[in-house]
């Protein structure tokens, strides 16, 4: 049952990443693509206007959540791959703990940066 839950969480985080990055790419590059096609992108939001309306804490929180989701997805996939390669349960536990500790350290470092940037 535990493996099924982790597999499902892996799939859900993959979908969240796909949707989030799709929205980011479309919202960032759609006016440029439309202009290249000769379509005037009416109603564009001037650069910086949306960022000025949102509270900096919201942006830091969104960045932190997205980093956590991407990090979980990547490290979970790496762990699953490495555990399948080693025959020993002891080595699998060591791999799991190394990935958990590494993930916590990476998450702390990557959340620290947006919090510092958006708190100014």
Biopython code that builds the backbone (N, CA, C, O; Angstrom):
import numpy as np
from Bio.PDB.StructureBuilder import StructureBuilder

atoms = [
    (1, "UNK", "N", (0.819, -1.195, 0.000)),
    (1, "UNK", "CA", (0.000, 0.000, 0.000)),
    (1, "UNK", "C", (0.862, 1.258, 0.000)),
    (1, "UNK", "O", (0.532, 2.236, -0.669)),
    (2, "UNK", "N", (1.966, 1.237, 0.747)),
    (2, "UNK", "CA", (2.821, 2.410, 0.835)),
    (2, "UNK", "C", (3.442, 2.779, -0.499)),
    (2, "UNK", "O", (3.567, 3.959, -0.826)),
    (3, "UNK", "N", (3.830, 1.776, -1.270)),
    (3, "UNK", "CA", (4.430, 2.041, -2.576)),
    (3, "UNK", "C", (3.401, 2.618, -3.546)),
    (3, "UNK", "O", (3.735, 3.461, -4.378)),
    (4, "UNK", "N", (2.158, 2.169, -3.440)),
    (4, "UNK", "CA", (1.099, 2.688, -4.301)),
    (4, "UNK", "C", (0.867, 4.163, -4.016)),
    (4, "UNK", "O", (0.691, 4.954, -4.943)),
    (5, "UNK", "N", (0.863, 4.537, -2.752)),
    (5, "UNK", "CA", (0.683, 5.931, -2.355)),
    (5, "UNK", "C", (1.824, 6.795, -2.893)),
    (5, "UNK", "O", (1.590, 7.884, -3.418)),
    (6, "UNK", "N", (3.054, 6.308, -2.760)),
    (6, "UNK", "CA", (4.203, 7.072, -3.246)),
    (6, "UNK", "C", (4.183, 7.185, -4.770)),
    (6, "UNK", "O", (4.528, 8.230, -5.322)),
    (7, "UNK", "N", (3.777, 6.105, -5.453)),
    (7, "UNK", "CA", (3.677, 6.139, -6.905)),
    (7, "UNK", "C", (2.621, 7.151, -7.336)),
    (7, "UNK", "O", (2.842, 7.924, -8.268)),
    (8, "UNK", "N", (1.464, 7.148, -6.653)),
    (8, "UNK", "CA", (0.404, 8.093, -6.972)),
    (8, "UNK", "C", (0.872, 9.532, -6.734)),
    (8, "UNK", "O", (0.588, 10.421, -7.537)),
    (9, "UNK", "N", (1.586, 9.757, -5.632)),
    (9, "UNK", "CA", (2.114, 11.095, -5.360)),
    (9, "UNK", "C", (3.121, 11.513, -6.428)),
    (9, "UNK", "O", (3.178, 12.687, -6.794)),
    (10, "UNK", "N", (3.905, 10.580, -6.925)),
    (10, "UNK", "CA", (4.851, 10.864, -8.007)),
    (10, "UNK", "C", (4.110, 11.314, -9.260)),
    (10, "UNK", "O", (4.526, 12.265, -9.922)),
    (11, "UNK", "N", (3.010, 10.631, -9.590)),
    (11, "UNK", "CA", (2.224, 10.986, -10.774)),
    (11, "UNK", "C", (1.530, 12.344, -10.595)),
    (11, "UNK", "O", (1.498, 13.151, -11.524)),
    (12, "UNK", "N", (0.986, 12.590, -9.424)),
    (12, "UNK", "CA", (0.299, 13.866, -9.159)),
    (12, "UNK", "C", (1.282, 15.029, -9.242)),
    (12, "UNK", "O", (0.962, 16.064, -9.827)),
    (13, "UNK", "N", (2.474, 14.875, -8.665)),
    (13, "UNK", "CA", (3.455, 15.960, -8.736)),
    (13, "UNK", "C", (3.909, 16.187, -10.175)),
    (13, "UNK", "O", (4.197, 17.320, -10.561)),
    (14, "UNK", "N", (3.976, 15.126, -10.968)),
    (14, "UNK", "CA", (4.325, 15.288, -12.384)),
    (14, "UNK", "C", (3.285, 16.108, -13.125)),
    (14, "UNK", "O", (3.631, 16.960, -13.943)),
    (15, "UNK", "N", (2.016, 15.857, -12.847)),
    (15, "UNK", "CA", (0.939, 16.623, -13.487)),
    (15, "UNK", "C", (0.968, 18.077, -13.025)),
    (15, "UNK", "O", (0.791, 18.987, -13.835)),
    (16, "UNK", "N", (1.188, 18.304, -11.734)),
    (16, "UNK", "CA", (1.250, 19.677, -11.212)),
    (16, "UNK", "C", (2.401, 20.439, -11.873)),
    (16, "UNK", "O", (2.240, 21.604, -12.239)),
    (17, "UNK", "N", (3.534, 19.805, -12.026)),
    (17, "UNK", "CA", (4.682, 20.441, -12.675)),
    (17, "UNK", "C", (4.357, 20.758, -14.132)),
    (17, "UNK", "O", (4.651, 21.853, -14.612)),
    (18, "UNK", "N", (3.755, 19.809, -14.830)),
    (18, "UNK", "CA", (3.399, 20.015, -16.227)),
    (18, "UNK", "C", (2.432, 21.187, -16.390)),
    (18, "UNK", "O", (2.628, 22.033, -17.261)),
    (19, "UNK", "N", (1.411, 21.241, -15.575)),
    (19, "UNK", "CA", (0.417, 22.321, -15.671)),
    (19, "UNK", "C", (1.044, 23.664, -15.292)),
    (19, "UNK", "O", (0.830, 24.662, -15.980)),
    (20, "UNK", "N", (1.813, 23.693, -14.206)),
    (20, "UNK", "CA", (2.437, 24.948, -13.752)),
    (20, "UNK", "C", (3.390, 25.511, -14.795)),
    (20, "UNK", "O", (3.358, 26.705, -15.093)),
    (21, "UNK", "N", (4.232, 24.655, -15.347)),
    (21, "UNK", "CA", (5.180, 25.134, -16.350)),
    (21, "UNK", "C", (4.477, 25.537, -17.645)),
    (21, "UNK", "O", (4.902, 26.480, -18.312)),
    (22, "UNK", "N", (3.408, 24.832, -18.002)),
    (22, "UNK", "CA", (2.649, 25.213, -19.194)),
    (22, "UNK", "C", (2.033, 26.591, -19.030)),
    (22, "UNK", "O", (2.104, 27.419, -19.938)),
    (23, "UNK", "N", (1.432, 26.838, -17.882)),
    (23, "UNK", "CA", (0.842, 28.151, -17.619)),
    (23, "UNK", "C", (1.919, 29.232, -17.650)),
    (23, "UNK", "O", (1.716, 30.300, -18.227)),
    (24, "UNK", "N", (3.054, 28.955, -17.033)),
    (24, "UNK", "CA", (4.134, 29.945, -17.010)),
    (24, "UNK", "C", (4.648, 30.242, -18.413)),
    (24, "UNK", "O", (4.869, 31.402, -18.759)),
    (25, "UNK", "N", (4.840, 29.205, -19.220)),
    (25, "UNK", "CA", (5.349, 29.416, -20.578)),
    (25, "UNK", "C", (4.343, 30.166, -21.449)),
    (25, "UNK", "O", (4.716, 31.081, -22.183)),
    (26, "UNK", "N", (3.087, 29.784, -21.368)),
    (26, "UNK", "CA", (2.076, 30.456, -22.184)),
    (26, "UNK", "C", (1.913, 31.906, -21.759)),
    (26, "UNK", "O", (1.849, 32.798, -22.605)),
    (27, "UNK", "N", (1.846, 32.149, -20.457)),
    (27, "UNK", "CA", (1.644, 33.530, -20.006)),
    (27, "UNK", "C", (2.852, 34.410, -20.295)),
    (27, "UNK", "O", (2.712, 35.620, -20.476)),
    (28, "UNK", "N", (4.024, 33.815, -20.340)),
    (28, "UNK", "CA", (5.231, 34.592, -20.599)),
    (28, "UNK", "C", (5.449, 34.841, -22.087)),
    (28, "UNK", "O", (5.833, 35.942, -22.482)),
    (29, "UNK", "N", (5.206, 33.823, -22.914)),
    (29, "UNK", "CA", (5.600, 33.908, -24.317)),
    (29, "UNK", "C", (4.452, 34.056, -25.305)),
    (29, "UNK", "O", (4.705, 34.243, -26.496)),
    (30, "UNK", "N", (3.206, 33.981, -24.863)),
    (30, "UNK", "CA", (2.091, 34.066, -25.795)),
    (30, "UNK", "C", (2.052, 35.392, -26.558)),
    (30, "UNK", "O", (1.862, 35.369, -27.774)),
    (31, "UNK", "N", (2.226, 36.554, -25.900)),
    (31, "UNK", "CA", (2.210, 37.797, -26.676)),
    (31, "UNK", "C", (3.292, 37.852, -27.753)),
    (31, "UNK", "O", (3.056, 38.388, -28.836)),
    (32, "UNK", "N", (4.460, 37.311, -27.472)),
    (32, "UNK", "CA", (5.557, 37.308, -28.452)),
    (32, "UNK", "C", (5.190, 36.424, -29.642)),
    (32, "UNK", "O", (5.394, 36.815, -30.791)),
    (33, "UNK", "N", (4.651, 35.242, -29.372)),
    (33, "UNK", "CA", (4.272, 34.326, -30.445)),
    (33, "UNK", "C", (3.151, 34.933, -31.283)),
    (33, "UNK", "O", (3.182, 34.846, -32.511)),
    (34, "UNK", "N", (2.171, 35.541, -30.639)),
    (34, "UNK", "CA", (1.072, 36.173, -31.375)),
    (34, "UNK", "C", (1.578, 37.304, -32.258)),
    (34, "UNK", "O", (1.130, 37.451, -33.395)),
    (35, "UNK", "N", (2.508, 38.104, -31.743)),
    (35, "UNK", "CA", (3.075, 39.197, -32.543)),
    (35, "UNK", "C", (3.859, 38.651, -33.732)),
    (35, "UNK", "O", (3.827, 39.248, -34.808)),
    (36, "UNK", "N", (4.560, 37.535, -33.565)),
    (36, "UNK", "CA", (5.280, 36.928, -34.682)),
    (36, "UNK", "C", (4.319, 36.438, -35.762)),
    (36, "UNK", "O", (4.665, 36.426, -36.943)),
    (37, "UNK", "N", (3.124, 36.039, -35.364)),
    (37, "UNK", "CA", (2.114, 35.574, -36.309)),
    (37, "UNK", "C", (1.312, 36.732, -36.910)),
    (37, "UNK", "O", (0.416, 36.519, -37.727)),
    (38, "UNK", "N", (1.641, 37.951, -36.500)),
    (38, "UNK", "CA", (0.953, 39.118, -37.035)),
    (38, "UNK", "C", (-0.336, 39.456, -36.302)),
    (38, "UNK", "O", (-1.136, 40.252, -36.795)),
    (39, "UNK", "N", (-0.545, 38.868, -35.143)),
    (39, "UNK", "CA", (-1.736, 39.149, -34.356)),
    (39, "UNK", "C", (-1.361, 40.125, -33.251)),
    (39, "UNK", "O", (-0.429, 39.884, -32.484)),
    (40, "UNK", "N", (-2.089, 41.219, -33.180)),
    (40, "UNK", "CA", (-1.821, 42.205, -32.137)),
    (40, "UNK", "C", (-2.357, 41.677, -30.813)),
    (40, "UNK", "O", (-3.554, 41.427, -30.674)),
    (41, "UNK", "N", (-1.483, 41.512, -29.863)),
    (41, "UNK", "CA", (-1.876, 40.988, -28.555)),
    (41, "UNK", "C", (-2.482, 42.114, -27.725)),
    (41, "UNK", "O", (-1.784, 42.804, -26.981)),
    (42, "UNK", "N", (-3.773, 42.284, -27.864)),
    (42, "UNK", "CA", (-4.486, 43.342, -27.157)),
    (42, "UNK", "C", (-4.706, 42.912, -25.708)),
    (42, "UNK", "O", (-4.973, 41.745, -25.421)),
    (43, "UNK", "N", (-4.591, 43.860, -24.827)),
    (43, "UNK", "CA", (-4.845, 43.577, -23.420)),
    (43, "UNK", "C", (-3.658, 42.987, -22.689)),
    (43, "UNK", "O", (-3.823, 42.319, -21.668)),
    (44, "UNK", "N", (-2.479, 43.225, -23.196)),
    (44, "UNK", "CA", (-1.306, 42.728, -22.504)),
    (44, "UNK", "C", (-1.148, 43.445, -21.174)),
    (44, "UNK", "O", (-1.461, 44.629, -21.050)),
    (45, "UNK", "N", (-0.665, 42.721, -20.196)),
    (45, "UNK", "CA", (-0.361, 43.322, -18.909)),
    (45, "UNK", "C", (1.047, 43.885, -19.006)),
    (45, "UNK", "O", (1.986, 43.150, -19.311)),
    (46, "UNK", "N", (1.210, 45.194, -18.749)),
    (46, "UNK", "CA", (2.558, 45.760, -18.801)),
    (46, "UNK", "C", (3.498, 45.038, -17.853)),
    (46, "UNK", "O", (3.104, 44.570, -16.785)),
    (47, "UNK", "N", (4.756, 44.963, -18.276)),
    (47, "UNK", "CA", (5.745, 44.240, -17.491)),
    (47, "UNK", "C", (5.858, 44.838, -16.095)),
    (47, "UNK", "O", (5.965, 46.054, -15.937)),
    (48, "UNK", "N", (5.833, 43.993, -15.108)),
    (48, "UNK", "CA", (5.979, 44.427, -13.731)),
    (48, "UNK", "C", (4.676, 44.777, -13.052)),
    (48, "UNK", "O", (4.635, 44.847, -11.824)),
    (49, "UNK", "N", (3.603, 45.003, -13.806)),
    (49, "UNK", "CA", (2.345, 45.412, -13.192)),
    (49, "UNK", "C", (1.768, 44.310, -12.325)),
    (49, "UNK", "O", (1.333, 44.573, -11.203)),
    (50, "UNK", "N", (1.757, 43.077, -12.824)),
    (50, "UNK", "CA", (1.217, 41.963, -12.048)),
    (50, "UNK", "C", (2.064, 41.716, -10.806)),
    (50, "UNK", "O", (1.533, 41.431, -9.733)),
    (51, "UNK", "N", (3.364, 41.825, -10.952)),
    (51, "UNK", "CA", (4.246, 41.607, -9.801)),
    (51, "UNK", "C", (4.048, 42.696, -8.756)),
    (51, "UNK", "O", (4.156, 42.434, -7.559)),
    (52, "UNK", "N", (3.759, 43.919, -9.200)),
    (52, "UNK", "CA", (3.556, 45.003, -8.246)),
    (52, "UNK", "C", (2.240, 44.865, -7.493)),
    (52, "UNK", "O", (2.132, 45.316, -6.353)),
    (53, "UNK", "N", (1.233, 44.244, -8.117)),
    (53, "UNK", "CA", (-0.060, 44.075, -7.453)),
    (53, "UNK", "C", (-0.043, 42.956, -6.421)),
    (53, "UNK", "O", (-0.769, 43.030, -5.429)),
    (54, "UNK", "N", (0.753, 41.936, -6.625)),
    (54, "UNK", "CA", (0.775, 40.787, -5.728)),
    (54, "UNK", "C", (1.681, 41.064, -4.536)),
    (54, "UNK", "O", (2.687, 41.763, -4.652)),
    (55, "UNK", "N", (1.316, 40.516, -3.413)),
    (55, "UNK", "CA", (2.129, 40.649, -2.203)),
    (55, "UNK", "C", (3.389, 39.796, -2.363)),
    (55, "UNK", "O", (3.305, 38.664, -2.839)),
    (56, "UNK", "N", (4.551, 40.320, -1.975)),
    (56, "UNK", "CA", (5.790, 39.550, -2.139)),
    (56, "UNK", "C", (5.751, 38.190, -1.440)),
    (56, "UNK", "O", (6.360, 37.232, -1.915)),
    (57, "UNK", "N", (5.048, 38.103, -0.331)),
    (57, "UNK", "CA", (4.953, 36.826, 0.375)),
    (57, "UNK", "C", (4.243, 35.765, -0.443)),
    (57, "UNK", "O", (4.547, 34.577, -0.336)),
    (58, "UNK", "N", (3.290, 36.206, -1.267)),
    (58, "UNK", "CA", (2.571, 35.258, -2.129)),
    (58, "UNK", "C", (3.529, 34.659, -3.154)),
    (58, "UNK", "O", (3.530, 33.450, -3.385)),
    (59, "UNK", "N", (4.346, 35.519, -3.766)),
    (59, "UNK", "CA", (5.300, 35.021, -4.762)),
    (59, "UNK", "C", (6.320, 34.090, -4.119)),
    (59, "UNK", "O", (6.667, 33.058, -4.693)),
    (60, "UNK", "N", (6.802, 34.447, -2.931)),
    (60, "UNK", "CA", (7.767, 33.586, -2.240)),
    (60, "UNK", "C", (7.129, 32.256, -1.873)),
    (60, "UNK", "O", (7.761, 31.207, -1.988)),
    (61, "UNK", "N", (5.882, 32.298, -1.432)),
    (61, "UNK", "CA", (5.189, 31.064, -1.077)),
    (61, "UNK", "C", (4.965, 30.166, -2.283)),
    (61, "UNK", "O", (5.179, 28.956, -2.215)),
    (62, "UNK", "N", (4.530, 30.769, -3.394)),
    (62, "UNK", "CA", (4.313, 29.990, -4.612)),
    (62, "UNK", "C", (5.619, 29.377, -5.105)),
    (62, "UNK", "O", (5.645, 28.217, -5.516)),
    (63, "UNK", "N", (6.696, 30.148, -5.066)),
    (63, "UNK", "CA", (7.999, 29.624, -5.497)),
    (63, "UNK", "C", (8.440, 28.483, -4.589)),
    (63, "UNK", "O", (8.964, 27.476, -5.065)),
    (64, "UNK", "N", (8.233, 28.634, -3.300)),
    (64, "UNK", "CA", (8.611, 27.591, -2.349)),
    (64, "UNK", "C", (7.834, 26.307, -2.554)),
    (64, "UNK", "O", (8.404, 25.217, -2.515)),
    (65, "UNK", "N", (6.533, 26.433, -2.772)),
    (65, "UNK", "CA", (5.703, 25.242, -3.001)),
    (65, "UNK", "C", (6.105, 24.550, -4.295)),
    (65, "UNK", "O", (6.230, 23.326, -4.335)),
    (66, "UNK", "N", (6.307, 25.328, -5.350)),
    (66, "UNK", "CA", (6.696, 24.726, -6.621)),
    (66, "UNK", "C", (8.066, 24.052, -6.525)),
    (66, "UNK", "O", (8.267, 22.980, -7.098)),
    (67, "UNK", "N", (8.996, 24.660, -5.818)),
    (67, "UNK", "CA", (10.317, 24.045, -5.629)),
    (67, "UNK", "C", (10.176, 22.749, -4.846)),
    (67, "UNK", "O", (10.832, 21.760, -5.174)),
    (68, "UNK", "N", (9.339, 22.732, -3.823)),
    (68, "UNK", "CA", (9.148, 21.519, -3.033)),
    (68, "UNK", "C", (8.550, 20.403, -3.882)),
    (68, "UNK", "O", (8.962, 19.249, -3.768)),
    (69, "UNK", "N", (7.584, 20.739, -4.731)),
    (69, "UNK", "CA", (6.956, 19.735, -5.589)),
    (69, "UNK", "C", (7.960, 19.176, -6.597)),
    (69, "UNK", "O", (8.045, 17.963, -6.788)),
    (70, "UNK", "N", (8.714, 20.061, -7.235)),
    (70, "UNK", "CA", (9.712, 19.613, -8.216)),
    (70, "UNK", "C", (10.797, 18.773, -7.544)),
    (70, "UNK", "O", (11.228, 17.751, -8.079)),
    (71, "UNK", "N", (11.229, 19.216, -6.367)),
    (71, "UNK", "CA", (12.270, 18.487, -5.651)),
    (71, "UNK", "C", (11.788, 17.099, -5.236)),
    (71, "UNK", "O", (12.515, 16.117, -5.381)),
    (72, "UNK", "N", (10.559, 17.020, -4.718)),
    (72, "UNK", "CA", (10.028, 15.702, -4.349)),
    (72, "UNK", "C", (9.957, 14.794, -5.570)),
    (72, "UNK", "O", (10.380, 13.638, -5.518)),
    (73, "UNK", "N", (9.428, 15.314, -6.652)),
    (73, "UNK", "CA", (9.269, 14.512, -7.866)),
    (73, "UNK", "C", (10.624, 13.993, -8.365)),
    (73, "UNK", "O", (10.761, 12.815, -8.695)),
    (74, "UNK", "N", (11.600, 14.866, -8.417)),
    (74, "UNK", "CA", (12.922, 14.480, -8.924)),
    (74, "UNK", "C", (13.621, 13.488, -8.004)),
    (74, "UNK", "O", (14.146, 12.474, -8.465)),
    (75, "UNK", "N", (13.630, 13.774, -6.714)),
    (75, "UNK", "CA", (14.349, 12.900, -5.782)),
    (75, "UNK", "C", (13.639, 11.567, -5.580)),
    (75, "UNK", "O", (14.287, 10.545, -5.355)),
    (76, "UNK", "N", (12.320, 11.572, -5.658)),
    (76, "UNK", "CA", (11.582, 10.312, -5.552)),
    (76, "UNK", "C", (11.890, 9.408, -6.750)),
    (76, "UNK", "O", (12.091, 8.204, -6.592)),
    (77, "UNK", "N", (11.923, 9.991, -7.927)),
    (77, "UNK", "CA", (12.284, 9.213, -9.108)),
    (77, "UNK", "C", (13.712, 8.705, -9.045)),
    (77, "UNK", "O", (13.985, 7.566, -9.424)),
    (78, "UNK", "N", (14.631, 9.547, -8.566)),
    (78, "UNK", "CA", (16.030, 9.132, -8.420)),
    (78, "UNK", "C", (16.144, 7.998, -7.407)),
    (78, "UNK", "O", (16.845, 7.016, -7.649)),
    (79, "UNK", "N", (15.461, 8.129, -6.278)),
    (79, "UNK", "CA", (15.488, 7.092, -5.247)),
    (79, "UNK", "C", (14.947, 5.769, -5.788)),
    (79, "UNK", "O", (15.554, 4.718, -5.584)),
    (80, "UNK", "N", (13.811, 5.821, -6.475)),
    (80, "UNK", "CA", (13.230, 4.597, -7.016)),
    (80, "UNK", "C", (14.174, 3.919, -8.004)),
    (80, "UNK", "O", (14.302, 2.695, -8.004)),
    (81, "UNK", "N", (14.824, 4.701, -8.832)),
    (81, "UNK", "CA", (15.770, 4.142, -9.802)),
    (81, "UNK", "C", (16.964, 3.504, -9.101)),
    (81, "UNK", "O", (17.357, 2.389, -9.443)),
    (82, "UNK", "N", (17.543, 4.198, -8.126)),
    (82, "UNK", "CA", (18.718, 3.675, -7.431)),
    (82, "UNK", "C", (18.380, 2.448, -6.595)),
    (82, "UNK", "O", (19.173, 1.508, -6.534)),
    (83, "UNK", "N", (17.220, 2.442, -5.952)),
    (83, "UNK", "CA", (16.834, 1.298, -5.130)),
    (83, "UNK", "C", (16.623, 0.051, -5.992)),
    (83, "UNK", "O", (16.907, -1.062, -5.551)),
    (84, "UNK", "N", (16.135, 0.230, -7.199)),
    (84, "UNK", "CA", (15.969, -0.915, -8.101)),
    (84, "UNK", "C", (17.311, -1.486, -8.545)),
    (84, "UNK", "O", (17.398, -2.662, -8.897)),
    (85, "UNK", "N", (18.355, -0.664, -8.531)),
    (85, "UNK", "CA", (19.671, -1.121, -8.983)),
    (85, "UNK", "C", (20.451, -1.876, -7.914)),
    (85, "UNK", "O", (21.346, -2.653, -8.245)),
    (86, "UNK", "N", (20.128, -1.664, -6.634)),
    (86, "UNK", "CA", (20.873, -2.330, -5.559)),
    (86, "UNK", "C", (20.065, -3.504, -5.021)),
    (86, "UNK", "O", (18.862, -3.378, -4.792)),
    (87, "UNK", "N", (20.722, -4.651, -4.818)),
    (87, "UNK", "CA", (19.989, -5.823, -4.343)),
    (87, "UNK", "C", (19.777, -5.847, -2.825)),
    (87, "UNK", "O", (18.924, -6.585, -2.331)),
    (88, "UNK", "N", (20.528, -5.064, -2.106)),
    (88, "UNK", "CA", (20.515, -5.122, -0.652)),
    (88, "UNK", "C", (19.493, -4.150, -0.052)),
    (88, "UNK", "O", (19.398, -3.000, -0.480)),
    (89, "UNK", "N", (18.732, -4.620, 0.943)),
    (89, "UNK", "CA", (17.773, -3.758, 1.636)),
    (89, "UNK", "C", (18.507, -2.706, 2.472)),
    (89, "UNK", "O", (18.023, -1.585, 2.631)),
    (90, "UNK", "N", (19.673, -3.071, 3.003)),
    (90, "UNK", "CA", (20.459, -2.129, 3.803)),
    (90, "UNK", "C", (20.936, -0.968, 2.931)),
    (90, "UNK", "O", (20.858, 0.190, 3.341)),
    (91, "UNK", "N", (21.425, -1.272, 1.738)),
    (91, "UNK", "CA", (21.865, -0.218, 0.820)),
    (91, "UNK", "C", (20.690, 0.640, 0.375)),
    (91, "UNK", "O", (20.839, 1.847, 0.181)),
    (92, "UNK", "N", (19.518, 0.022, 0.210)),
    (92, "UNK", "CA", (18.318, 0.779, -0.170)),
    (92, "UNK", "C", (17.941, 1.773, 0.926)),
    (92, "UNK", "O", (17.550, 2.902, 0.633)),
    (93, "UNK", "N", (18.058, 1.355, 2.190)),
    (93, "UNK", "CA", (17.769, 2.281, 3.302)),
    (93, "UNK", "C", (18.774, 3.425, 3.343)),
    (93, "UNK", "O", (18.406, 4.573, 3.594)),
    (94, "UNK", "N", (20.032, 3.114, 3.097)),
    (94, "UNK", "CA", (21.073, 4.154, 3.081)),
    (94, "UNK", "C", (20.787, 5.154, 1.963)),
    (94, "UNK", "O", (20.880, 6.364, 2.168)),
    (95, "UNK", "N", (20.444, 4.650, 0.792)),
    (95, "UNK", "CA", (20.104, 5.521, -0.336)),
    (95, "UNK", "C", (18.916, 6.408, 0.028)),
    (95, "UNK", "O", (18.920, 7.607, -0.250)),
    (96, "UNK", "N", (17.908, 5.814, 0.646)),
    (96, "UNK", "CA", (16.718, 6.583, 1.027)),
    (96, "UNK", "C", (17.076, 7.708, 1.986)),
    (96, "UNK", "O", (16.638, 8.845, 1.806)),
    (97, "UNK", "N", (17.869, 7.396, 3.004)),
    (97, "UNK", "CA", (18.229, 8.428, 3.979)),
    (97, "UNK", "C", (19.111, 9.521, 3.381)),
    (97, "UNK", "O", (18.952, 10.698, 3.705)),
    (98, "UNK", "N", (20.033, 9.136, 2.515)),
    (98, "UNK", "CA", (20.881, 10.139, 1.857)),
    (98, "UNK", "C", (20.025, 11.075, 1.011)),
    (98, "UNK", "O", (20.244, 12.286, 1.008)),
    (99, "UNK", "N", (19.053, 10.522, 0.296)),
    (99, "UNK", "CA", (18.187, 11.350, -0.547)),
    (99, "UNK", "C", (17.281, 12.232, 0.303)),
    (99, "UNK", "O", (17.046, 13.387, -0.052)),
    (100, "UNK", "N", (16.767, 11.712, 1.422)),
    (100, "UNK", "CA", (15.914, 12.521, 2.302)),
    (100, "UNK", "C", (16.704, 13.693, 2.874)),
    (100, "UNK", "O", (16.236, 14.831, 2.845)),
    (101, "UNK", "N", (17.895, 13.421, 3.393)),
    (101, "UNK", "CA", (18.715, 14.495, 3.983)),
    (101, "UNK", "C", (19.131, 15.498, 2.908)),
    (101, "UNK", "O", (19.089, 16.706, 3.139)),
    (102, "UNK", "N", (19.526, 15.010, 1.751)),
    (102, "UNK", "CA", (19.900, 15.907, 0.650)),
    (102, "UNK", "C", (18.712, 16.766, 0.224)),
    (102, "UNK", "O", (18.863, 17.960, -0.031)),
    (103, "UNK", "N", (17.539, 16.157, 0.150)),
    (103, "UNK", "CA", (16.344, 16.899, -0.232)),
    (103, "UNK", "C", (16.015, 18.003, 0.750)),
    (103, "UNK", "O", (15.649, 19.106, 0.345)),
    (104, "UNK", "N", (16.140, 17.722, 2.033)),
    (104, "UNK", "CA", (15.865, 18.744, 3.054)),
    (104, "UNK", "C", (16.854, 19.898, 2.940)),
    (104, "UNK", "O", (16.466, 21.062, 3.033)),
    (105, "UNK", "N", (18.120, 19.581, 2.740)),
    (105, "UNK", "CA", (19.146, 20.627, 2.605)),
    (105, "UNK", "C", (18.895, 21.465, 1.348)),
    (105, "UNK", "O", (18.964, 22.693, 1.401)),
    (106, "UNK", "N", (18.609, 20.819, 0.236)),
    (106, "UNK", "CA", (18.342, 21.543, -1.010)),
    (106, "UNK", "C", (17.094, 22.395, -0.873)),
    (106, "UNK", "O", (17.074, 23.540, -1.323)),
    (107, "UNK", "N", (16.044, 21.848, -0.253)),
    (107, "UNK", "CA", (14.799, 22.600, -0.071)),
    (107, "UNK", "C", (15.019, 23.838, 0.794)),
    (107, "UNK", "O", (14.506, 24.912, 0.480)),
    (108, "UNK", "N", (15.773, 23.697, 1.872)),
    (108, "UNK", "CA", (16.049, 24.852, 2.734)),
    (108, "UNK", "C", (16.804, 25.931, 1.968)),
    (108, "UNK", "O", (16.503, 27.117, 2.102)),
    (109, "UNK", "N", (17.776, 25.526, 1.172)),
    (109, "UNK", "CA", (18.550, 26.502, 0.402)),
    (109, "UNK", "C", (17.743, 27.177, -0.686)),
    (109, "UNK", "O", (17.886, 28.379, -0.911)),
    (110, "UNK", "N", (16.899, 26.421, -1.364)),
    (110, "UNK", "CA", (16.145, 27.006, -2.468)),
    (110, "UNK", "C", (14.945, 27.819, -2.003)),
    (110, "UNK", "O", (14.488, 28.700, -2.732)),
    (111, "UNK", "N", (14.431, 27.553, -0.831)),
    (111, "UNK", "CA", (13.353, 28.387, -0.300)),
    (111, "UNK", "C", (13.925, 29.669, 0.304)),
    (111, "UNK", "O", (13.268, 30.710, 0.291)),
    (112, "UNK", "N", (15.133, 29.596, 0.825)),
    (112, "UNK", "CA", (15.760, 30.763, 1.421)),
    (112, "UNK", "C", (15.929, 31.888, 0.400)),
    (112, "UNK", "O", (15.714, 33.056, 0.721)),
    (113, "UNK", "N", (16.311, 31.541, -0.817)),
    (113, "UNK", "CA", (16.565, 32.561, -1.839)),
    (113, "UNK", "C", (15.305, 33.360, -2.196)),
    (113, "UNK", "O", (15.359, 34.589, -2.162)),
    (114, "UNK", "N", (14.167, 32.723, -2.540)),
    (114, "UNK", "CA", (12.977, 33.537, -2.836)),
    (114, "UNK", "C", (12.494, 34.346, -1.642)),
    (114, "UNK", "O", (12.018, 35.469, -1.807)),
    (115, "UNK", "N", (12.609, 33.793, -0.450)),
    (115, "UNK", "CA", (12.164, 34.535, 0.732)),
    (115, "UNK", "C", (12.994, 35.796, 0.900)),
    (115, "UNK", "O", (12.452, 36.857, 1.212)),
    (116, "UNK", "N", (14.297, 35.697, 0.699)),
    (116, "UNK", "CA", (15.158, 36.875, 0.813)),
    (116, "UNK", "C", (14.867, 37.878, -0.316)),
    (116, "UNK", "O", (14.776, 39.080, -0.070)),
    (117, "UNK", "N", (14.724, 37.383, -1.544)),
    (117, "UNK", "CA", (14.477, 38.276, -2.676)),
    (117, "UNK", "C", (13.135, 38.990, -2.584)),
    (117, "UNK", "O", (13.050, 40.189, -2.847)),
    (118, "UNK", "N", (12.081, 38.254, -2.210)),
    (118, "UNK", "CA", (10.741, 38.841, -2.213)),
    (118, "UNK", "C", (10.413, 39.578, -0.919)),
    (118, "UNK", "O", (9.369, 40.224, -0.834)),
    (119, "UNK", "N", (11.276, 39.498, 0.086)),
    (119, "UNK", "CA", (10.995, 40.207, 1.327)),
    (119, "UNK", "C", (11.576, 41.615, 1.328)),
    (119, "UNK", "O", (11.435, 42.342, 2.312)),
    (120, "UNK", "N", (12.215, 41.999, 0.256)),
    (120, "UNK", "CA", (12.793, 43.361, 0.183)),
    (120, "UNK", "C", (11.763, 44.374, -0.190)),
    (120, "UNK", "O", (12.073, 45.560, -0.295)),
]
sb = StructureBuilder()
sb.init_structure("model")
sb.init_model(0)
sb.init_chain("A")
sb.init_seg("    ")
for serial, (resi, resn, name, xyz) in enumerate(atoms, 1):
    if name == "N":
        sb.init_residue(resn, " ", resi, " ")
    sb.init_atom(name, np.array(xyz, "f"), 0.0, 1.0, " ", f" {name:<3s}", serial, name[0])
structure = sb.get_structure()
